[in-house]
Amino acid sequence: DVVMTQSPLSLPVTLGQPASISCRSSQSLVYSDGNTYLNWFQQRPGQSPRRIIYKVSNRDSGVPDRFSGSGSGTDFTLKISRVEAEDVGVYFCMQGTHWPPTFGQGTKVEIK
Amino acid sequence: EVQLVESGGGLVKPGGSLRLSCAASGFTFSNYSMTWVRQAPGKGLEWVSSITTGSDYIYYADSVKGRFTISRDNAKNSLYLQMNSLRAEDTAMYYCATLIMGPTIDYWGQGTLVTVSS
């Protein structure tokens, strides 16, 4: 199975400051159709996961533009340009290129 | 409004069985492959099982293969997970989800908690 490794696992951030989460895969996530199937999920405290980014860099509807995804191959990043209180939670990357789908361990974002 | 509502979780002894259900509404359920994802308390997400729209293809994680059975009833807009021979390590919140990789909206339920303990 493809191993997804996130860092850091804990990320204290000051309100209004940027945050960055890294996600690395054990194999290239480029599929035979040329797409890279890497999603990011946000899980707020006590809530279900919610997809916020699909195919590396595409924001889901209703996701603020302070969230952005980037990367290629095996190296991916989720950035929050200016952290707000509602961004507190755990963020997971997930690959869907190789079967079975696998998730990163999660990065807990909290306010300093 | 789109809803995925899981039910059927609870406390069960090791070796016991449970059947989880997921009732879908607000979208064309029969057009979506469906997936069960679980999350052990305080832990990350783990893919458990997926089923295609017409139940033609079914997949299981190695950790549940031979013990869990996924199924769906498109006429009832429902997804199921029959869990047998339950173990302590199956203790988790179980979510049903569409787990979409492309631009189509991705839906998740609120989860149902399964606790396996004597």
Interface residues (C-beta under 8 A of the other chain):
Chain A: Y37 N39 F41 S48 P49 R50 R51 Y54 K55 N58 D60 S61 F92 M94 G96 W99 P100 P101 T102 F103 G104 Q105 G106
Chain B: T35 V37 G44 L45 E46 W47 Y59 A61 Y95 A97 L99 I100 M101 G102 P103 I105 D106 W108 G109 Q110 G111
